[in-house]
Amino acid sequence: MLVYDNNLDNQHKAMWKFARRWFGPYVVTSANNNGTYHHVKLDGTRMAVLVAGKRIKAFKKRHEAEPDPDDLDSDNDRLGTDVDPEDEG
């Protein structure tokens, strides 16, 4: 989860325009009936402050694309030859 920092919501100065507003990622450990959540850092450090449910959102890690093995051979196709350029020496 990411936690929204609402401390800057009422600040209208230009210097706060690009300030970081989401912090995390954190892991939710438990939810309370009143809509607050206990959370920990990724290293397991417990956070002492409860977070209201309206200040959190799900965090989904982006997966970096794995290179396609077929695309690795396409460099030689663009050269118009099947010979490795390093072997021509």
C-alpha positions in Angstrom: 0.0 0.0 0.0 1.0 3.6 -0.4 0.1 6.3 2.2 -1.0 9.8 1.2 0.5 12.7 3.0 -2.3 15.2 3.4 -0.2 17.8 5.4 0.3 19.8 2.2 -3.3 19.9 1.1 -4.0 23.4 2.4 -0.6 24.8 1.2 -0.9 26.8 -2.0 2.7 27.8 -2.5 4.3 26.9 -5.8 7.2 25.2 -4.1 4.8 22.5 -2.8 3.4 21.8 -6.3 5.8 18.9 -7.0 6.2 17.6 -3.5 6.0 13.9 -2.8 2.5 13.1 -1.6 2.6 9.3 -1.6 4.9 7.4 0.7 5.7 3.7 0.8 5.3 0.9 -0.1 4.1 -0.6 3.1 2.4 -3.9 4.0 -0.9 -3.9 5.8 -0.8 -6.2 8.8 -4.3 -5.8 10.2 -7.4 -3.7 9.8 -9.6 -2.2 12.6 -13.4 -1.9 12.6 -13.1 1.9 12.6 -11.4 2.0 9.1 -7.8 2.3 10.3 -4.9 0.0 9.3 -1.7 -1.2 11.0 1.2 -1.4 8.6 4.9 -2.3 8.5 7.8 -1.3 6.2 9.0 -3.9 3.8 11.9 -4.7 6.1 9.4 -5.6 8.9 9.7 -2.4 11.0 6.3 -1.8 12.6 4.9 1.7 12.1 3.4 3.2 15.3 0.9 5.4 13.6 -2.4 4.0 12.3 -3.5 5.1 8.8 -7.1 5.9 7.8 -8.5 3.9 5.0 -9.1 7.0 2.8 -5.4 7.8 2.8 -4.1 4.6 1.3 -4.1 3.0 -2.1 -2.9 -0.3 -3.5 0.6 -0.5 -4.7 1.4 -2.7 -7.7 5.0 -3.1 -8.6 5.8 -2.7 -12.3 7.4 -5.7 -13.9 10.3 -4.9 -16.1 10.0 -6.5 -19.5 12.2 -9.5 -20.1 14.0 -9.4 -23.4 12.5 -11.7 -26.0 15.2 -14.2 -27.2 13.9 -13.9 -30.7 14.5 -10.1 -30.6 18.2 -10.6 -29.7 18.8 -12.2 -33.1 17.1 -9.4 -34.9 20.2 -7.2 -34.8 21.9 -9.5 -37.4 18.8 -9.3 -39.5 19.0 -5.6 -39.7 22.6 -5.8 -40.8 21.5 -8.1 -43.6 24.0 -10.8 -42.5 24.1 -13.8 -40.1 27.7 -13.1 -39.3 28.5 -11.6 -35.9 30.2 -8.2 -36.4 32.8 -9.0 -33.8 34.0 -12.1 -35.7 34.7 -10.2 -38.9 38.1 -8.9 -37.5 
